[in-house]
Amino acid sequence: MSAKEKVKNYILENYLFTDDQDALKDGDSFLEQGIIDSTGILEVIFFLEEEFGISVADEEMVPENLDSVNNLVKFIEAKSAA
């Protein structure tokens, strides 16, 4: 399973409570759409750290890194390559 599939499935199952892939577009903003709040973002960070073995620094906890499936995948790829 790709990083994108893992991330999308995690968001769908834990925040939208569905397995319908069409319920979430890869570019949808979690915050603007009301899918995830600030506490939820911390849970997503914990998931990323556990699932992908990366660490997320405080200064990296910004919407540009964490606010959509696409942003999360780009962030994971950048952290994994470092």
Secondary structure, 3 states (H helix, E strand, C coil): CCHHHHHHHHHHHHHHCCCCHHHCCCCCCCCCCCCCCHHHHHHHHHHHHHHHCCCCCHHHCCHHHHCCHHHHHHHHHHHHHC
